């Protein structure tokens, strides 16, 4: 029955996403009333391993309505409403834990019931040499940007930037709250496997998803000590031709200080219709203040090379982590070059990782992407309870983690998309504890259409 409903859903989604979208015109004559963006998104697990580790059940939807006002005296207002839940009652929530696992990262409630959230409600002010922003935002920076499924992570943040110096942008912001989206449950329990290193350091359903919390609560859970949030300083320099330099400092009061630097250079080969892009990254984390996060000592180094034409691209990436522990990656960040759909092992202790990939445009609107990553066995233990290999204690890695991703993307129109992806993944804890198989062979379908 469930398989039949999924096939009906897939066919319906195919018809929906291939229907030409239309733009909602909020202009009347010479009067501009702003822009309204509407998005409908659906995703479903089509097939998975029957081992209770690979998410094998779930069909969810996202509804998004975002309004962006016209500028008035350099001010602009943005508001975004997001809704998520089980699609058409297709998901089976009564599962056998030994052979089945809910794709909980699609939902913000355990039972898949619908929840709406005002995730964005902000004001911006843009001047020639400086800009200001404040309110509820997605806040896209290296350590606050992560892959999301339906409802994303949001932040309550206030700040600004200045461009008074030539080719230089300086920024300063304060994050006071965070709201965890649907995939944060996957970030903690599957991708992170309870190691606190994959974008969420707690089981986010225990404090409530799609709900704003103080940064200390988002880090440690209920009854956390009070702190003053995250102070973010940024600097970007573009004074060299085809070169971009960035520096970010995230000072998390009484918890951690994260320093992230990235440099990128582009070398065009116009006669051959190609370009080579080289990127490098450095990330350092140390504890601060009262050290509520414990003793933190982590660093990450990365390199990436991409050769691309209009039709294809190939890339290779490398990350190496050092220090005396894993990263406390609790605030929805994932800048590492070797991240994949279901793996973020680069943030664990003492890991050497590489990733290679290929992208090819088969037709004008049809693209194929593949990537393979290998993560050297880390020194980070995971909670046996999270891995379901015991009720207490921790287990150590026993093997390298690997992941192969195959992705097919069809975009019939600019604002519609069909995506099918397959991930073949082995956890570094595979066979640990009671010898349980911790592997994935995961097939998922995603459809979206915007207006």
N, C-alpha and C positions, 0 to 999 in steps of 0.2 A: 504493500500500500504506500509506504513512505517513498520507495523508489519510483512508483508511478507518479506521485505528487511532484517529486523532484523533476521528472521528465517534463511534466506539464509546466512547471515553473520555468524550466530552461527554455522551452518553446515560447512561452509568454514573454519572457525577458528578451528573447531574440527579436520578437516582433516589436516590443517596446523600444529597444535600443536602436533599432534600424529605422524607426519612424523619424523623419526629419524634425529637428527641434525648431523652436521659434523663439525669437527675442521679445521680451515684454517691453514695449516702447513706453517709457515714462516721460516722454517729451511731448509738449503741445505747442506747436509753433516755435517761437523763440524761447519758450520757457522750459527749463530743464528741471524735472522733479527727481532726478537721481536714477539709480540703477537697481533693479531687482533681479537677483539670481535664485533660480529654483533648481534643485537637484534631487533626483530619485535614484537610489542605488540599491541593488540587491545582490546577495552572495549566498552560495550554498556549497556545502561539502558534498561532493559526488561519490568519492570513494576514499577509503583509508584502511590502514592495518587494523585487524581485529585483535588488538593487544591491550586495550585500555590505556595506552599512552598517546597514540596518534589520535587527534580529534576526528571523530568519525561521524558526528551528527550535528547539524545546525543549518538553518536557512533564515537569514535575517535581512532587514531592510534599513535604509537610512533615508530620511526626508530632511532636506535642508532648504531654508528660505532665508536669504540674506539681502538686506537693503543697505545701499550706500548712497548717502545724500549728495546733492551737488555741493560744491564748495561755496561758502558764504564768508566773506572777509577772512579767507585762508583757513577757515574751520570746516571740518567734515565729520559726519557721524556715520558709524557703521553698526548694524545690528544683525545678528545671525541666530536663528532658531533651528535647533536640531532635534529630530525625533528618531527613535530606534526601538525595534522589537522583533518578535518572531513573525515571519512572513506567512500569512494565510493559515497559521496553525500547523505548518508543515513539520516543524521540529519535534522530535520525540524526546521529551525530557525524562522519561522513565527508562533509564539505561542500566545495563549490566556493567558494573564497574570493572569487572575482570576482562571484558572484551570490548567495551565501548567507552567513548569519552566525548562529552559535550564540547563543541567549539565555543567555549564560554567567552572567548575573545571577540565574538560577534555581538554580544549583548551587554547592556549595562545593568541588567537585573537577572538574578539567578533563574527566574521562571520565564524569562523572555518577554515579560509584559511590557507594553509600550511606555516609554518615558520621553518627555520633551524637556529640553534644556535651552535656556537662553545662554549660549556659550560665548557669544560676541556682543558686546555693548560698549563701544569705545568712541573717543573723540580724538581727532588729530588736528594739529595746526602746522601748516607748512609755510615757511618763509624762505627768502632767497638763501640765507646762510644757516638757518637752523630749523628744526622741526620738533614738535612735542606730541606725545601720545599718552593715553591713559584710559583704563577701564578693563573690560574682559576681552582677551585677545588669544589668538593662537600663538603669537610671539615666536616667530621663526628665527631661531639662532642655532648654532651647532649643538649646544647641549640642552635645547628645549624643542628639538624637532625629531620626530620618530615616525616610523610607518604606522598608519592607522587603518582600521577596517571600516567601521561605521562612524560612531561619534568619536572625534579626536580628543586629545588633551587640550585644555585651555588654562590660561593664567590670568590672574589679576595683577596688572603691571602698570607702572607709571614711569615715564622717562622722556628722554629727548636726545637729539644728536645735533652736531654743529659741523659745518663745512667751511669754516673761516680760513683754515690753512689750505694751501694749494694741494689738490689731488688727495686730500686727507679728510676722513670722516671720523669724528670722535663721538661716542655715545655713552650715556649713563642711564641706567634704569633700576627700578626696585620691584622685585616680584614678591608679593605679599601672600598670595594664595595660588593653589593649583587644583584643577579638576581633572580627574583621571577618566579617560575615555574607555571604550569597550575593550580595545586590544591590550590594555594594561594588565588584564588578568592573564593573558598569554605571555606578556613580557615577564611577569613574575613566575608563574607556575610551570610554563612549558619552555619558552625560550630561555628564561633565566634559571629555571629549575630550582628556585628558591635561593639562589646565590646572591641576591640583592645587586646584581651587576648588569641588568639588562633593561633598565629604564623605569623599573618599579621595585622598591625594596620591601614592600608589604603586599599581602593579599588584599587588593584594593576594594573588594566587595565588603570587607569588614568595616570600612569607614564610609562606604557609599560612593559609587561612580556617578559621573555626570552631576557632580556636586562640588562646590568650592570648599577647600580646606586650607587652614594655615600650613605653611611649608613644613613645620615640625610634625604636624599630624600626617601630612603626605609622606614623610620620611619614616616615621616610627609607629604610626597608628594612633589609636585612641589613648588618651591620657598622656600624650607626649609633652615634654617640657616646652615652655614658651621660648621662642626665638624671634628674631627680627627679619626673617625671610632671606632673600637672595639679592645681593647687590651686584649688578652686572655692568662691567666697564668694557667697552669695545673700541678698537681702533682699526681703521682700514686705510691702506695706502695704495694708490694706483698711478704713481708717478713714472713708473717704468713701462715701456711699451710692451703690451701683451703679458704683463705680469701683475698679479694681484696678491697683496700681503694682508693678512688679517690676524688680529690678536684679541682674545677675549679673556676676561677674568670674572669668574663667578664666585663671589665670596658668600658662602652660606653660613649665616651667623651661628656661632657655637657648634658647627658641624664640620664643614670642609671648605677648602679653597681649591677651586679648579681653574687651571690656566690652560687655555687651548690656543695654539698657533697653527696657521695654515698658510702655505704659499703655493701659488699655481702659475704656470707659464704655458703659453700657447705658441707653437711654432707652425705657421701655415706653409704648406707646399702648394701654392696656387697652380703651378704648372701641372701638378698631378691630381688636383682636386681633393687634396687630403690635408689634414692637420694633425699634429702631435701635441698632446696635452700632458704635462708632467705636474704632479701634485705631491706635496709633502705635508705631514701633520705631526704635531707634538702635543701631548696631553699630560699634565701633571696634577696629581691630587694629594693634598696633605690635610691633616686635621687642624681645627681652629678653636680658639676660645675654650669653653668648658669641655670640648671634645665629647659631646653627647654621642657622636658617631663612632667613638673608640679611636684607636691609633690607626691613622690612615696614611699609607705610603704607596702610591701607585703611579706608574708612568707608562705612556704608550707612544710608540714611534710608528709612522706609516709612510709608505711610498705607493704611488699609483701612476701608471703610464697608460694613455689611451690614444690609439691611432684610429682616425675616423674619416669617412667620406660621407657623401649625402646618402648613400645606400647601405653602408655597413660600418661597424665599429668593433674593434677588439681591444681588450684591456687586460692588464695584470696588476695585482695589488699585493702588498705585503704589510703585515702588522707584527710588532713585537712588544710584549708587555713586560714590565719589570717592577721592582719594588718589593715590599714585604707583605703584600696582600692584594686582593681583588679590589676593583674600583667600587665605591658606593655610588652606583649609578641609579639614583632614586627619582630623578625629576624629568624623565621623558626625553633623554638624549641618546643619539646614536650616530656620531660622526665617523666611526671607524670605517676604513675603506673595505674591510673584508666581511662586513655584515651581509647576511643572506636573508631569505624569507623567514626562516625559523631558527637561525643561529646568530648569537652575538657573543661568542666565546672570547673575542679579543679583549674584553674587559675583565677577564679572570686573571688569576695570578700566574705569571711565568708562562706565557703562551707565545708561540711563533705560528703565525697563520699566513696562508696565501690564498688568493682567489684569482681565477681567470674566467674571462667571459667573452661572449660573442653576441653581437646584435646585427640582424639582417632584415632589411625592408623587402619582403617578398613581393608585395604589390604596394600601390600608393597608400592604401589604408590598412595594410596587413603587415605586422612586424613580429619576428621571432627573436626571442632572447634566451640564451642559456648561460649558466654560470656554475662553476664548481669551486668549492672551498674546502680546505683542510685546516683544522685547528689542532696544533700540537697539544698533547695531553697536559692539562693545567695542574696546578697545585691547590685548586679550590675545591673543598668538600661541599657537598649539597645535602640538605635535610632529607633523611630517609622518608619522612612522612610525605613531603611534597612529591617525591619520586614514586611513592607508593611501593617502596621496597622494605618497609618497616614502619613501626609506630613511633620510634624515637631515635635520636642519635644522628650521625652524619655518615655519608659514604664518600669514598675517594674515587677519583676518575680511574678508569682501567684501560682506556684506549684513546686514540685520536678521535675527535669528532669530525664528521664529514657531511657535506650537503651538496646535492646536485639539484639545480632548479631548471625547469623548462617552462617557458612562458610564451603564449601566443596572444597577441593583442590585435583586435580588429576595431577600427574607428571609422564607421560608415559616414559620420558627420563630425564636425568640429567638437560638438558637445555631447557626443554619445560614444560609448565604448563597451566592447565585450572582451573579457579576458578569461583565459583558461590557464591555470598554472598547476604544475606537478612538482612536488618536492620529495626527494629521496634522501632522508637524513638519518644519521646514526649519532646518538648521544655519546659523550665521553663517559657516561655512567652506565652504558649498555652492558648488562651482565653483572653489575655490581650488586651488593646486598644479597638478595635471595636468588640472584641469577636471572632476574626478569628481563625480558627483551624490551629495550627502550629505543625503538626504531620507528621511522615514519615512511610511508609511501602514500603521499597525500595528494589528492586531486580536488581542485576547487574551481568554481565558476563564479564570475563577477560580471554584473551588467550595470551600467549607469547611463542616465540621460539627463542633460541639463537644459534649462530654458532661460 
